[in-house]
Amino acid sequence: MKFGILFRPQDPPNAEGIVQRWQEILTAARVAEESGFDGLFVPEHHMMPDGYPPSPWAALGALAAITERVDIGTTIHLLPFEHPVHVAEHGAMVDILSNGRLRLGVGLGNFPSEFELFGLDARRQVSRFEEGIEIVQRAWAGEELDFHGKHFDVKGRITPKPVSPELWVGAMSEPGVRRAARFGAPWPTDPLHNIEVMRYWTELYRAAGEEYGTSDKLAVNLLRDAWVGDSLEEVERVWWPHVRADHWFYFEKVPRWVAEREPFLEGVTKEEDFTFDRHRRDRLIVGSPDDCIASVRAFQEAIDPAYLIMTFRMANGPGHEEELACIRRFGREVIPAFRTTEG
């Protein structure tokens, strides 16, 4: 199993310090590679006042330039908002610059306002997304394209050909995980749902792979929020307040929780109901190094992920020095436990 970091390039409320935040991320990226991590990832959203990145390409180029070994990629690039030929070309260049290290996770998008920004009909997002996946996959394979769909008409061959990129297809629903399997794509999960939802969706994903004959191409790339400290009590004090606000936003604004598999949701009506003890179980990777190792092993046993991609620092904190200390400690005291058992 590989270990990665998803960085959150945000500086609420109005992005006044976003230049500094990016410099901190580049420093953290170097530290992560030195500490034994295997991959570095960035996200995408649009019109976020805190500086959330609207495009990953410049960041991926920067990460390629300052690292030598680690994978670089996205979780998630919002594919419907960019022409798939541009995605294939941008991705090819990043993959060439990094000598074959691009792992591009793509997704549908969640927010109607983002579709409005690009003049797109959110009701047609699935077919646009699926056409985009097919075009990028075929372009990266070096095919001469002659594609005519509902959304795109593409004729020609994309050059230069990339080295060895991977296209991952994100999903937060049963149809979504089946789609990822149908395209024979690794599946980057969301960081929100608990271990039982992840187990259930993983079973659907792998069963769909058997159905579509794509099993040999599938991989579960698990996203989680994480923090290693001296104890659970310390993590609750220094890290949890930042995470609770983030998870509450998705609970309130994005109705993607699976209530029948999330029994803790019963009675949750306000942010204060998201207590650390209630929320962390079977969901977060937090606590002492031993606590974190136990949580990672539980997810290994439940879903056997190929990748564990973690967000340590959230939009509001903790601070940069604390982030670096966490990365170093996770690399020093958690990751080696799995390198030993896996050879």
Protein Blocks (a to p, Z undefined) as FASTA:
>chain_A
ZZdddddddddfklpmmmmmmmmmmmmmmmmmmnopabdcddddehianopafbfklmmm
mmmmmpmkbccddddddfklpcfklmmmmmmmmmmmnnopaccdddebjalklmmmnopa
fklmmmmmmmmmmmmmmmmnopacddddfkbccedddddddfbdcdddddfbfklmmmmm
mnopacdddfkbcfklmmmmmmmmmmmmmmnopmmmgccdddddddddfbfklmmmmmmm
mmmmmmmmmmmmmccbcfklmmklgopabfklmcfklmmgokbccdjfklmmmmmmmmmm
mnopabdcddfbdfkbccfklmmmmmmmmmmmmmmmmmmmnZZ
